[in-house]
Amino acid sequence: MKYLFIFALLSLVATLIYWRLRPYIKGVRRFLGVVREMRSMNAGARTDAPSQQQRKSAPNEKLSRCAACGTWMPASRAVTLRATGATFCSHSCLERSADSTQKARKSAS
């Protein structure tokens, strides 16, 4: 009977402590949820973007020259047109080159 009374008293104290700390526990759980969400978003961003090791080119990799601006870049990073085989350093350079050829055609006719 003595042990039952001590157990009931300890349970009551634990319940009162939990009841008082409940708002703080909810806040900590919410904060940890936000941190977990940020980590998962960050991990997703890392898998989408190429890593530093993938971005670096091999020392013996062939270089290609951009048809629009003349920049040399590794062949793995080059944007290549299937029809003409021309290589460009970026999509913006490709678009700029396409715009300039259309303007040249319009002004020549």
N, C-alpha and C positions, 0 to 999 in steps of 0.2 A: 504494500500500500504506500509505503514511503517512496519507493522508486516511481510509482505511478504519479504521485503528487509532484515530484521533482521533474519528471518528463513533461507533465502538463504545464508547469511553470516555465520551463525552458522553451516549450513550444509557443507559449503566449508571448514571451520576450522576443523570440525570433520573428513571430508574426508582426509584432509592433515595430520592430526594427525594419523589417521588409516594407511594411506599410508606409513608414516615414521616408525610406530611401527609394520607393517606387518611382517617383518623378525623375530622380537622378538616373536611375537604371534605365528608364525609357529613353532619356536623352543620350546616354552612352550608347544604347543599342541603335538609336537613329543615326548617331555620328558614325558608328562602325559600319552601318549599312551604306552610308554615303561613301565612306572610304573604300568599301568593297566594290561598290558600283564604279567608282573612279578607277580602281585598279583593273577591273574587267574591261572598261572602255579603253584604258591605256594599253592593255594587252591586245585588244582587238586592233588598235591603231598600229601597234608594232608588227602584227602579222600581215597587215595590209601593205605597209611601207617596207621597201627592201632594207635589210639590215646593213650595217657598216661593212660586214664581211662580203655580202652579196654586191654591194655598191662598188667595192674596189675591183679593179680589173686585174687580170692575170698579167704578169710581166711580159709574157710572150704573145699577148693578144694583138690581133691585127687592128690597125687604126684606120678609120674612115674619115673623109673630109666632107664637111657640110657643103652642099651644092649652093646654098644661099649666102652664107656668111664666111665660109672658108675655115671654120673652126675644126680642128682635129679632135676626134673622140674615139673611145674604144668601140669596136664594131657591135658589141653587145648592147650598148646604149643608143646606137644610131636608129633613127626612124627611116625605114627603107620603103620606097614605093615599089610595088610589085610590077607595075606596068613598065616603068622606065628603068628601074634599078637605081634611081638616084637616092642618095642618103642625105639625111638632114639631122642636125643636132637636137632639134626639139620640134614639137608640133607647131609652135608659134612660128618658127623659121619656115616650116613647110607651108603654112597658111600665108605667110608674107610672100614667099616665092610664088605661090599660086595667084595671089592678088596682083603681083607685079607683072606676071605674064598676061593676065587678063587685061590689065590697063595698057600694056604694050600692044596687044592685038587691037584693042579699040582705037588707039590713037594712030595706028598704022593704016587702018582702012579708010 
